[in-house]
Amino acid sequence: MKTAQGIPVLMYHHVSPNPGLVTVSPETFHTQMAWLARHNYRSIGADDLAAFLTGTPLPEKSVMITFDDGYLDNYLYAHPVLQALGLKAVLFVTTGWLGQGTPRGIVHKDVQKVGAGDTAHRGQRMPAASALTPSHRVCMERIAAGQADDVMLRWSEVVEMNAAGSFEFHSHTHTHQRWDRLASDPQARRTKLAEDLAASRAALKTHLGSVSPHLCWPQGYFDADYQAVAHSAGFTHLYTVNKGTCTAKTPASAIPRVVVKDRADGWFGRRLWLYRHPALTRAYLALRAGGG
């Protein structure tokens, strides 16, 4: 078996028919995931990546699919595609934004059900999925207005996705706050972050029965203090928005990722190939940094 030299860690947020920041369309997402399945890629989980970083070999065509925040569209559009293709993703969820209630079974305009929820037994047809998956800007506005349940996952949906094996769940903090901006005193900042991480761990433990040592930084920000607090809280693997590929020498405290674009024109396959080859990745990123 050929083994991986580099593992691309893909970063998604939204899969939605409503375009905007950090969003790919359902059609593009399906095309990209189908490409992975057709080319015999193995989608790995967080434990697999942790083992790889300590020297455990993985198949050459290994990839980690990650999502940030935990939007409802992940359940409505990404979950069924991953299920159908036998792939899995890692979702770093902002636990304080998640609500209670039953899973939302949705019927598309073409009357095909999306997600595992069945609307028929409730005696009514739910709205089209596109109506419940607005743009990123609208999602942020709803969350700020205290209406997170309109656009974010519910814990019942998290449990369903986790049980199906299409997603595994890890921490993205509880509040998604940048404490460096909200607390000027360094000790107050560390205390707020520690409380935030503790609340996130408690929520995951309550709803899923366990919490992992994998944490993704909200808004991509971290510094030495942030890392120290996270390690004290029990997190050993810290995910960033830094560009790069994972090798056996990648520090677990600064795992890089690859931003996925809403493109289905061959860009996806070329990026996967590039980020599987560490030397080429370094050369490419150096060229980009130099303005080439």
N, C-alpha and C positions, 0 to 999 in steps of 0.2 A: 504493500500500500504506500503510495506517495503521501508524504505528510506535509502539513501546512507550515510555511515559513512566515506568512503573515495572515492575520485574521481581520478582515474588514468588519467593523462594528457600525452598522448602518443606523442612522438617526432619522426617525419620523416623528411627527406630532399628529397632524390631522390626515384622515382619508375622507374626503368630502366632495360632493359635487359643487359646493359653493367655494369658489377660489378665494385665495388670500395668502397671507404669510404662512410659512411652514406647512403647506397643504399640498397633497397630491390628490388627484381625482381618483375615484374608485376604478375607473378604466385603466389608468396608469398603474395603480397599485396591483391590480390583477395581472396586468402584463408583466410587471417586474417580478412578482412572486411566481408566475407561471414560467418565466425565464429561469429562475433558480431551480424549480422542480425539473424542468426539461433538461437542464445542464447538470443535473445530479448533485446539486449543492446540499450540504447538510446544515440545517439551521440549529445552532447550538444555544444552550442556556448559560446562565451565569456561572453555575458550578463548572461547566465545561471550560469556560474561559479562564476561570481561576486555576484550574488544573493545568491548562496550557501555559499560563504565566509561570508555573513552577516546573515546567519541563515535560509535562505529559504530552505526547504527540497526538495530533488530531488529523483527520483526513485533509488532504490538500484543498479540497473545495468545501471549506467550512466558512460559515458566515454567521454573524450575530445580528439579529434584527431587533432594534430597540425603538420604543415609543416613549415620549415624555408627556407628563401631566395627567392623562387619563380622561380623554374626551369621549363623549357618548358615541361619536362617529367611529371610534376604534371598535366598539361592540357591534355597531350596525353594519359597517363595511369591511373592516379588516378581519375581524374574527371569523366570519363565514368563509372568506377566501383562504385563510390559513388552515382552517379545518379541512376544507375540500382538497387542498393540495398536500396535506400532511406536514405542514411547516409549523414552527412555533416562534413566538416573539417574546421579548422581555419588555415589560411595561413599568417604567418608573412613575409611580402614582403619587400625586399630591393628596395625601389622605384627608386633609381638612376640607377639601372641595367635594368629597364623595358623599352621596346621600343615601337615604333608606327608600324602601319601596320595592315593588315587584319588577322583574326584568321587563323591558319595553320591547315587546314583539312588534315589528314594524312591517307594513306592507308597502312595497314600492308602487309607483303609479302603474306599473305593468302587472300589479297584483301578485307579484312573486314575493314570498316572505323572506325577510332578511333577519338574520339572527335566529337563535334557537327558540325564542319565545313564540308561542302559538296564540294568535289573536282570536281565533275562532271560539275557543272555550270561554272567552270573556264576553262573547256575544256582541262584539263591536269591532269595527275596523279602525286601527290606529292610523295616524297621519302618515303620509309618505315620509320616508327616511330623510329626504332632503330638507323637509321642513324643520327637522329636529337637529340638523347639523349645520348651523350657520357658519359664517366666516370666522377666522381667528379673532378679528377685531370685535365682532359681535359677542363671541364667547367671553372675551375679557370684560366687555361691558356688563354682560349678565352676571358674571362672577362678582364684579365690583358692586353690583346692585343687590347682592344677596340672593341671586337667582341661579346659583350654580347647578342646581338639579335639572335645569332646563337643558344644559349642554354637557354636563359631566356624567361620568359613570355612577351607577349606584353599586353598593356593596353586593347586592344580589347578582348583578351582572358580572362583577369581579369574580365572585365565587363560581359562577357558571363557566366563565372563560377559563379560569384556573383548572376546574375539574375536567374541562374538555381537552386541556393540553395545548390549546392554541396560544395561550399567554401564561407567563409566570410573572409574579408581581414583586416589586422591590420599591425602596423608598426614594421619593423625590422631595423629601421633607413634608411637614404637615401644612405649612402656610404658603410656601413658594416665595417667601420674603427675602429681600437682600438686606440682611441685618447690618451690613457695613454702611448702608445708606440711612438706616433708621436709628442706629445707636452710635453716638460719637465716642462714647467711652469704651475702650477696648474690653474691659471686664464685663460691662453690661452687654456688649455685643456677643461675647462668648457665652454668657448666661442665656441670652435669648436663643441663640442657635442651639445650645444644649437642650433647652426646653422644647424647641421645635422638633429636634430629632427624637427626643424621648416620646413626644406625642405621636409622631409618625410610627415609631416602632410599636407602641402600645396599640394603635389602631390596626396595624397589620396582624399583630398577634391575636387580637380579639376576633377579627373577621376571617383570618386564614389559618390560625393556629400556630403560626411560626413567623419569624422575621429573619431575613438574611443579612449578611454583612455587606451587601452591595447598595451603594448610594449614588444617585446622580444629582449634581449640583444644579439648583434652579438658576435659570438665566446664564448658566455657564460660569458663574463667578465662584472663585475660591482663592484663599491665600493660606499662608502657613498656619495662622490661627484656626481657620476653618478646618483644615486637615487635622490639626491636633484635637479639636473638639470632636470631630467625627470619629477619629480613632478611639478616643476615650468613651464614646457612646457605643462602640462595638462594631463600627464599620471599617472594613479592611480594604474594600475595592471601591474606588471613587472614580466616577465617570464624568468626563468633561465634554466640552465642545471643541477642544483642540483638534486640529486636523492631523491625521496620521493613520497608521495601521498598527495592530498589536503584534508584537513578536514575543518570544520567550524572555526578552530583556526589558520589555515594557514595565515600568513601575506600576504596581497595583494602585498606587495613590494618584495616578494621573492617566487614566485610560482614554485614548483618543477615539474619535468617531468620525464618520463620513456623512455629511449632510446629503440627503437624497432629494433630488430635484424632480419636478413634475414633468419628466421626459420619458418617452417610450420609443425613442428613435435610435437606439443602439448605445446611447450614453450610459445606461445602467450597466450593460455588459462590459463596456470598456473600463468603467470605474471599478467594477469587481476585479477584473483582471489586473489593473494597476495596483490596487491596494492589497492584492495577494502577494505582491513582490516588493519586499521592504526596500531594497536598494533603489528600485525605480520610483517608489513612493517618495523616498527622501530627495531624489533628484528632481522629481516633479514639483514638490513643495518648495524646494530651494529656488527653482526657476520662477515659480509664481511669486515668492517673496521678493525676488530681485526684479520683479516687474517684467519678466520675460514671457 
